[in-house]
């Protein structure tokens, strides 16, 4: 233990002398990890000695310690491991082991839409209609549609965005703009693996009934006629105001082979749309792994990844639709995603 502390002191002195990491490792005979840890301790204003409980010679996880830790967690389950380590004056590793010993797991808290009792009842009623339709018509191709607002910013997953480095100073940040340039797109995918070329709405255009109906007439209908000349399909759209307007509903009834009216699509249900629970995330992860300099670059990347999206992936994603409807009904209209 004394030898290790002596090494840390030597590393600290060389850091103060403004030596580089490689030179310190060569002189002291230590790893880059040790240099990074010492540098972090100095930046945080902490001493270089081991904390109590950080070595096998000093077991800190006594029964009293474990009971106190459990009481602290019960009082505030949101407290971080680092904060617990600071309060108990032990290393984060000791806390992690203690938490595991208690049988606890640190989960990421999910953000999801609030569903009122009325909304849950409506989701159940409309979900039953969808399930009845699917039980009696299994061969018809289901065409799913949705709109998405894309931005030039880099996509970020708060839980899985990790970067392997020796210290935090080496980790590049993910920058975002306060008002990033954006573009709205209509995406259409089918349960047989086909997909319509992305349609981009004009910048600043409000997608009202008139605009949406024009897109149905000039873009969607020609694609449906070309790919399904026998009319073996059913069109899905969510309950957005422009979608459930009487004009649009009447046009769909008169001009499409089949469609699910707004009275059949459950409200507040991105958890049921294949584009929301699968396709958008798949494309965004690949197309927006880096920020784009402009909207043109964004559109090009999205269109490229959309085109490369495997047919098998679309078939599998759409095939999860019915099990998800059943899961929603089992949850009595509530959230079912864990």
N, C-alpha and C positions, 0 to 999 in steps of 0.2 A: 504494500500500500504506500509506504514512504517513497519507494522508487517512482511510482506512478505520479505522486504529488510533486516530486522533484522534476519530473518531465514536464508536468503542466506549468510549473513555475518557470522553467527554462523556455517553454513555448511562449509564455506570456511576455517574457523579456524580449524575445526575438520579434514578437508582434509589435511591441513598443518601439523596436528599432526599425520598424517599417520594412521588414524582410518579407519576401514572397512566400506563399504556402509551400512551394516545391523546395525552396532553399531550407525552410524550417524543418520539413520532413527529413531532408538529407542530413542536416546537422544533428538533430535530436534523435533521429532514428525512430520516428513515430509515423502514424498514419495521417492522412489528410482529414480524416474524421475527427481525430483528436484536436488538430489545429482549429477546425471549424467550431468544435464545442467550446474550446478555450476562448476563441474570438467572441462567440455568442455570450459566454459568461461575463466577459469583460464589458461587452456592449450593454448587457442588462444590469451591470453593477454588482454582480454576485461574486462571492469568494470562490477560490479554486479547489477548496477541500470538498471531499465527499459529504453529502448530506446524510444524516442518520437514516439507517434503513436501506441505504443504497448498496450495501455489501452483504455477502452471505454470513459474515461474522456478526452481524447485528440485525437480528430479526425484529422488524418493527410491527409485523402484523399479528399482534397479540389479540386475545379475545376482547380486551377492553378497546383496543384500537379499532377492531372490526365493528364492534357495537356502536362506537361513536361515529364511525364512517357511515354506517347504515342509517343512523338517525339523521345525519347531515344530508344524505341523499334523499331520504324520505321527506325532509323539510323543503328541499329544492332539487327536484330531479333534473333541472336544466343546468345545474352548475357544471363547469368544465373540469376535466381531469387536471389541468394546470392549476386551476384555482384551488382544487382540493389538495393538491400537492403542496401548494404555497401555505395553505392554512394548517396543514398537518406537519409541515416542515420535513417532507420526505420527497423523494424523486417521483416524477410522473410514472416511471416504470413500476414503483411500489404501489402506486394508486391503481394502475391498470391491473396488476396482479390481484390486488385486494378486491377490486370490482368484479373481476372474473370469478374470484373465490365466492363472492356473494351471489353468483349466478346471474349477474346483470350484464346487459349489452347496451352499448351506446348507439342509439338509432338517430338518423337524421329526421327531424320533424318535417312533415309534409304540409304543403300549402294546398288547399283545395277549396272549391266553391261551396259556400253555405247553401244548403238545401232546406227550404222550409217544409213543413208538413204537407202543405198544399201541393208544392212541387213534387214531393215524393209520391203522393197519391196520383198525380197526373202522369208521372214517369211510369208507374205501375200499370195504369189503365192503357196508356199508349204502347207500352212494352208488350202487353198481352196481345194487342192487335198485331204487332209485328211478328210475334212468335206464332200466332195462328196462321198468318199469311205464309210464313216460311215453312210451316208444317205441311201446307197444302200445295206449295209451289217450290219444289227444291231444285228444279232444273233451270229456272230463269236466272240469267246473269244479273247480278246486282251492281249498279253503277253508283258509286259514292262520290259526292262532291263537297268541297269546302273552300273557303277563302282564307288566305294567310297574309299578314303584313310582314314583309321581310325588311331587315335593316342592314346597313353596311357594316355594323359592328360585328366583332368576333363572337361566335356562339360560346356560351359558358354553361357548364354544369357544375353547380356549387359543390356537389358531393364528390364528383369524379375528376375534377380538374386538378391534377397533381403534376409535380415537376421534381425530378430527381436532381438533387444538388447537395453540395457539402455545407452550405449555409444559405440563409434566406436572402442574403445580398445577391446571390447568383440567380435568383428566380425572377424572370421577367414578368411584369404585371400584365394583366389583361385590361387594356384601356377601353373606355366607352365614352361616347359623346352624349352631351345633354340632350340634343335634338338631332339624332342621326338621320341621314337621308334614308328614305324607305320607298318601297314599292309593293302594291297589293297584287296578289296573284290568285287566280282560280285554278284549283287542281281537281282533276277528275280521274279516278281509278276504277277498275272493274274487277270483279271477283274471279274472272278468267285470266287475269294477269295483264290485260291491256291497260293503256293509259293515254289520255289526251294530252297533246302538247300544251305546256303551261300557257295560260292566257293572262296577260298583264293589263291591269286597268290603267288608264291615263292618270298621271300625277295630279293629285288634288281632287280627283273626281269622286263625288259622293255616289255610292252604289245604291241608288233608289230603285223603285219599281221599274221605271222606264229604262234605266241603264241595264239592269239585270235581265229584263225581258229581251232587250236587244241582243245581249250576249247569248241567251238561250236560242234565239232565232238564227243568228248569223254564225255562231261558233259551235255551240253544243249540239244542236239538232243535226247539222251536216255531218259532224263526227259520228254521231249515233247511227245515222242512216248509212254511212259508209262502212262502219264496222259491224253493224247488226241489221242488215237489210231485211231479215225475217222478223224483226221486232221482238226478238227473244231477250228482252232486258226489262229492268224496272229502275226508274230514276229516283235517287235519294237526294234530298236537300234538307238543310236544317230549318229551324223556325225563325230565321231572321225576318224582320218586317217586310223587306222587299220580296222574300220568298213566299210568305204566306198571304200576300195581298190577293184579293179576289181576282184581279186581272191575270196575275201569274198562275194562280191555281187553275183558272179556267183554261188558259192557254195550254198548260201541261196536260190537262185532261183531254183536250181536243187534238193535240198534236204529237204527244208522246205515246209510244206503245203501251207503257204502264208507268205509273209513278206512285210513290207513297205520299199522300197529301199531308199537310201539316198536322192534321188531326191524328196521324199515326206516328209522327216522330216525337219522342220524348223530349221535353224541354231541358235545358241545362245539361246536355249529355255529350260533352266531348269525349267521355269515357266509352262511348259507343261508336264513335266515328273512326274508321280505320286510318283516315288521314291524321286525326288528332293523336290517337294512341300509338301510331306506328310510322306512317309515311313522312310526316313533317320532320320528326326527330331524325329519321334516317338520312334524309336529304340535307338537313341543316348541319348535322355533324360533319358531313363531308364537304359541303359547299361553303360553310362559314367557319372553317377551322382557323382561318386568318381574317383579319379585317379587310374590307374592300375599299379601294380608293374612291370609287364612285358607284352609282346605281347600275351603270352599264356592265361593270365588272361583276357586280352581284348577280344580275340577271343571267349573265353568261355562265357563271359557276352553277347556279341553281338549275338551269336548263341542261347543263352537261350531266350533273349528277342524277337529274330526273330521268334523262335518257338512259343512263347506265344502270338504273335501278332494275334488279333482276325480276323477271316475270314470276319466278318461283316465290320470291319474297312477297310480292303483291298477293299472290294466291293464298299464301299462308296467313298473311295479315288479315285479309278479308274473311278467311275461314274462321277467324277468332270472333267474328261479329256475333253470330248466334250464341256461342257460349257466354259472351259478355252480356247479352240481353238476358239470358237465363240467370246469370249471377246477379244482375241488377234486380230482377224480380225476387230472387231469393233474399236479397238484402232489403226487400220491401221499399224499393225506390231510392234507397240510400247509397252511399259510396260503397263500392265493393273492392276497389284496388287497394292492396296492402302496401 
